[in-house]
Amino acid sequence: MREGQDKDEAARHMIQPHEDSAREYRVGPGRGPMTPARAIALQRTVGNAAVSRMVREISGVGPKIPWGVSGTRSNSKRTQDESGIERGDSPPRQQQRVEKDQQATRVTRSGKAGTSVKGKERAEEPEEIGNPTLRFTSRYVGPQEQSLAGSQGIGFEQEATLQRADGMTTPAAQAYDFWQEVTDENHQIAPDAVNYRPKKSKRGWVVDGPFRPPYNTEDGNIVNEAGHITFTDSPGFSGDRRMTNGYWLSSYEVRFRWKVRRKLGGRFTKNEPFWASDEMVHRVESVFDPQNPDASAPITVNPAGNRTWNVELPN
């Protein structure tokens, strides 16, 4: 009967979660000693501090700590329910979810840690870079005749377009290194020439100006779209390089070729491996008559024409 009465007393105090309830219990007539069950019930309603003071007052000895609050372990094995500590998440639910996710990503198909193997979380492999197509078109722009007096623009217009492989989504500029090389030779009669003798000028193969990675589009000579890269060039003597008064272009030959490879990291270089196109050649010839220097003469032109290559990228 006493145990039942203890439980009834504890339950009665639980509905008044105030420290005064604990004080009434301590000083009221007919109250028995503080038992673990009573301390547990009061601990949940009025708090650890109030129960601790009440235990000290009843026992008349030094400070005591209610059951389940002590930082030291008892020799007897106690569950959380028996100790009066409210059950919680250990670890918290959020941490449990994180740990489960980490476990799911610890081992992948590749055997590497840190990459998930679940559906969309699976790391995508880089797209295969396929073989592009290179198309070249050209035409002559200039007069049909040349004269020593006056100013003539004698040259060509051309485009070289590298089209990425069908079905690819990687932008062409991120998939390929594409560049243009040039060599040329010309014979000109200058105003200070002796007996109208032409002077020869020649240069070997070089990378042609801006026509290379990283494909600078600011000057309008390069079109860099997702599906293609286009080099727009004007070789010859036109624009600010026109044949001006007193000059005569006896002959001119310019050769072009293009190289393509799968894109390399770092700064652009001409290093192999690469695919190289055939050489495309423009030619101009105009025969000057030193016996009649004021006379005009026809210009014979042979543009390089048009061409398409199916590029075979080396491994």
GILINHU-V394444 format. One record per run of one state. SS is the DSSP state (2 for helix, 1 for strand, 0 for the rest). FROM is the first residue (numbers start at 1). TO is the last residue. Records with the same first field share a line. If there is no record, write none. Layout:
SS=FROM-TO + FROM-TO
//
This chain:
0=1-1 + 15-18 + 28-35 + 47-47 + 60-79 + 84-92 + 106-118 + 122-132 + 142-144 + 147-151 + 153-153 + 164-171 + 190-193 + 197-198 + 208-221 + 225-227 + 234-235 + 238-238 + 242-242 + 244-247 + 263-274 + 277-279 + 286-289 + 293-296 + 299-299 + 303-306 + 311-315
2=2-14 + 19-27 + 36-46 + 48-59 + 80-83 + 93-105 + 119-121 + 172-175 + 194-196 + 239-241 + 290-292
1=133-141 + 145-146 + 152-152 + 154-163 + 176-189 + 199-207 + 222-224 + 228-233 + 236-237 + 243-243 + 248-262 + 275-276 + 280-285 + 297-298 + 300-302 + 307-310
//
